[in-house]
Amino acid sequence: MAEDQGRGRRRPLEDEQPSTSHEGREEPRAKIFKGPSDPRREGSRGDPRAGPSATAPPERPESEQPSEAGSSGQGKRDGAGAGAEGRTDRRARYDIVATRPADVVTKKGSDGVPIRLQSNFFRLKTVPEWRIVHYHVEFEPPIENIRVRMGILSDQSKFLGAGYLFDGMQLFSVRKYPQDLTVLRVKSKLGTDYTITIKFVGFISTSETRFLQVLNLILRRSMKGLKLELVGRNLFDPHAKISIREFQMELWPGYETSIRQHEKDILLCTEITHKVMRTETVYDILRRCSQNPSRHQDDFRMNVLDMIVLTDYNNKTYRINDVDFGQTPKSTFSCKGKDISFVEYYLTKYNIRIRDHNQPLLISKSRDKAQKANASEVVVLIPELCRVTGLTDSMRSDFKLMRAMSEHTRMNPDRRIDRLRRFNHRLQTTTDSLKVLKDWNMDLDQNLIEVQGRIISPQKIVFSDQKVSAGDTGDWTRYFRDQRMLTTPSDGIDRWAVIAPERNSYDLKNLMENMFRAASGMGLRIKTPHELKIYDDRTATYIRAMDDCARMDPKLILCLVPNNNADRYSAIKKRGYVDRAVPTQVVTIKTAKNRGLMSIATKIAIQINCKLGYTPWMVEVPLSGLMTIGFDIAKSTRDRKKAYGALVASMDLQQNSTYFSTVSECSAFDSLSNNLWPMIAKALRQYQREHHKLPTRIMFYRDGVSPGALKQLFEFEVKEIVEKLDAEYKRANCGPPMLAYIVVTKSMNTRFFNNGRNPPPGTVVDDVVTLPERYDFYLVSQQVRQGSVSPTSYNVLYSNIRLSPDQIQKLTYKMCHLYYNWSGTTRVPAVCQYAKKLATLVATNLHAIPQNALEKKFYYL
């Protein structure tokens, strides 16, 4: 099922799509990380890099980003900066993308009930003249080896001062040296004379990307004193690991941290996180796949491609991009000028004895770097040395496993606050950590930052005959038995079919009776369907039965199936949506036998009503001529080069409460969609057909955007949409379009607390922890009873919509009430949730564009 709600809430019943198991699917926040250093370089810590011939390519220079040098004679590399992650990815993390429209005087709203909140930020207290000074460093004669440069310079720590960062070329310090050009003459330990020229470049502004990089490197250096291990980009505590032995799993507690300039202060954001570490290795998966010799290579590739793995010998994570069955650990590569086998390399460097000399090799490369630098950086890995991380879909559907994990990972606000305070205390009382902070004149406030929020009033839910309040919890489930749905077919559902196994006739009868009763109470008349009984549950039998039903031109086909078989589900959906343009509803026998069948039947009746193009409820929308659009992208599970973008648009909810949806294919490697404008144009033409004019205002909610793609999105996608919209409206002889382009981000580390509890739905925060260069705000739209609520971030990249911040915030909250698979608020606006649901259906099950005849129906619910 799709994640339609926050943690701690029961999920709605959906058309029962099985969770397709992809062994080792990465965690939602996993990234592609850079491989370690070339073994041919002395002092490197990484794995052999090899191309197809197992010859290692040269290492990329370290001087591109700030690293740190210790005060001892030997240069060191910061764990965050040198080899933990791709430099391209890290730049993107710290990019300051100024997207705040020039005419936005204030982004703060004023309506609503004030609420005092705490957030998981600590203020960085600095002296008034605190600043970062930038220098350029040159050596004469030149030194090729960066580590030698760092080591020689670190001998001058008395002159440089205690707090500095040096990456081999650029030096950063809190001190402004007496001269703009300083020349030092030194002698190395080998007796070589060097001249070091340190040239003043300037002061680094808080608005520069480098400022954030340096701050975060300082923090990482400070956190080293806590004896944490760097895994990927975050720091974890392996000594505090939690073993879940019955599931062959460990949880490593850790911290996600970042420092940046917020509205008024430099703030440290700290989030408690856990790394799922499975005791199973990739070699274990290989052995399982070997039980089917005829296709073990295909099975193994299917199970491990795109998997995130950890290598214990260096605590680094990698994404598996390919499997090389033509090479084994006995294969050789060039290391320090001579050929050496992988077996010998690991024995010599890590004292690790590889047991199976015939296993294939795994290939990992940074896709982003290969695209942007026109080069591929390849890391070769050994299956038995790679530990699997993350959870598969089958694990996520294991109730016992998830419950065992949630006991440790799902922290209520009071417990999370306590953990955050303990982290701050450790950082400020551990000698090594405190010294780094003092060297850089950095002082952290011991208290969580306080922010002023506002609570938007509960919304009115509009049914056919009555309006009811969504209440303080944003849940109106209890009203459904007594309320008529907003719109239903005037003649009822009079031509539809049911396909079910003969042996489950009683279950079908019971389900139908409850559905008729539930639908009647909601004003939906469902007539007796055409029943088609089948005598086995093979996929082909269901497809033949659907073809037989198609002769009667049904409005909908309901299939009662014995279990969540992924292939059968996909075949039913593909026949219905790609071949026949007939909405389908899939219900499992287990669901039909559920004790709470009346509640389930109510949800099924609502879904069927939606799949025919009708609307269960609405909210009060104050603006006419408003179109809201949601867009999201999902990668194909069949072809990793493909992805599908889905767009869902409302057709003026004040007038007719209908929606339009469309799908297009796009590249899996590009977060920008080349087909976005044609999809928007189709939605505009549909709006024009229904209302004989174009929408006055457009609220565009863009999901599926990584932080690194924000600049590209702003410079290309937004500008293209604005230009094409202007041209479209001129052709139609309409006034200029009013557009708000809003990026929706769910994966945020920000948390809010209200006196040790979660804030209520409708809580808005638009100050203190927001970013000064953006027109952004946070919205808590759901009631969460377990764990800590995760707010959604909204970043207005473009706006000429002539709405105040209050109006944009309220409209966004209203849109969170309109997802018809759940009689409560959702974490994102409904059009975003619909777009995600549709894109996932096509990318996972259909692998083809659905029929145009379905564009006005919620067939994907």
C-alpha angles and dihedrals in degrees: 000000000000118000096255097162145023128274118292098031127106114250126241121251109258135184094291105257114174119235105248109225115230106178111236099005106178126252115267093254098043116125136192108268131204118252121246129262128299112269089221089071114083113244094019118142103200144093129273112280112215140173124205090296092046091247113142116235120221119277119254112250115268093216094084094086135027115273126176133249121207123231091244122086095267122076118237135197123227113244093228097045111038114045111347099093143001112288090223090056092048093052088054092052091059100037112131103214110188104212102150108124112245093234095055103106094178133005094195120108125208108195121100139050112305116241128185113225140179122219135198093257131108120205116239106226112206135171113263094252094046111138142146117247120208124212135177116222127203130182126211117229089032118250117213097192110080093202091056090052091050092048094049093048093048088063086068093061091124090064096035096050131230099288117058141120124214126182099183096276110023122058124197124193143157089230127085105213117225095251128047087219116040122183120196124186112204140167121226124225088260090056098254117144116229135183114215117199115197111191124190111236102174147270119303113236121223087240093063125097091229090060091061092044093053093046092051092047089053090051092049091050089051093049090055086078089067090066094238125157122237110231111176106320099330135073121241136182110233090180089065095046118147115222120214095185100175088065098037091244143127131199118212112199116219149143137262109205137177135168124206143143111276128182098301109352143034104257134194112218113204124185127182110233139171130214116217107223116185119203088218118100131211086251089063088056090048091054092050091051091048090068086080101052096179094066106011093124093055092044092049093049091048091052100045108031111111090011118143112227135183125220108211095203092069104011093237129139127222138182114231109231101170146358121231108207090174093070134054135184086274089066116104136227134184115271122171091344099310136083117256132173122239088242091058093042096056092042093051099039103034104014088239118146113210109219104195110051093183101059118116123251126250122227123212126179138165105253093193093053092047090055098044101037097033089235134101119225107203130195121192116213135189115231096222091053095051118090116204117240133193132025132289122225090253089055091050089054091052103101095196093051094047091047091051090051095044091059087069105027104038102078123182115228096261092052092046091050090052092051091049092051091048090052091052091048092051092049092052098042102041106097098221093046094046092050092057092050092049093047088058095041090243121148124181122213110240094220130074112254118259122223135186113236135175132223115223112221118261112271128240115244110215117215127173097275106013148028119229131184119251086219130216092300096051093234125121100170093122092063097060099084091058102036132080115229116253096246131009134164108287091223094038123234099314106156115046139119140223125207117196139152114265091236091060097054093119092051090049092050091050092049093049093050092053092045093052091049095047093045092049091057090053095049096256116130112208117187124207109285128228103260121212115188120204128196102217135027100234117138093239090055092055091048092051090049090051090052090051091050091049090070089072091052094236123202090218140001121212117201120199106204131185097231147346098286107168097207093050092047092050092048092051092048094046093050091048101043106026102032106026111019090227120136113236134200119203119200125176124224089239090059092048089054095048116127092230091056095142091059091046092048089053091055092046091051090051091049093050090050090052094046089058090055102262132125128237097197144345139202128233107274112194096197128071120206092034121144118189117198130193124193132184139160130221126188119237114253091208103046114030092200092061134074134173126226119206126198124193121184134184118228101222103304091208091064113034111351095226131137138210126211135187138171134208136180119248141166119287091215098057124067089200116084115221089196096052097102095051088052092050090047090054090052091049092051091050090050089050092052092052099042103021091235140062120263116274094216132022124200107194116193111194117198130176097055121140118214091247092058096054095094093047090047092051095047099044117015098040094045092048093051092048092049094046092046092053091051092046093051092047091054089052091048090239130141118266113293120252110221137178113191108197127183112214117208122185100170098079129142092212117114132182128206131194110202091321093316136091116272115248124258113280095041112147126191117187104157144054097018096041121093122260095219093055139066093228143142140177123236128193102200102165140065109236118192099179127044125356121312116245112216122217119239120223119195116188103212095176133011137171092143095116094230124132121239088256092055094048091049093048094046090050091051091048090054089057088068098062107073103118097203090070130043092217141056122298130216094247133029111287094246088059092049091048091049091051092048093049095045091049092049092052095042095045106034115010105037087190138073113272122238117282090231088074096056094103096049134077090233091148097063 
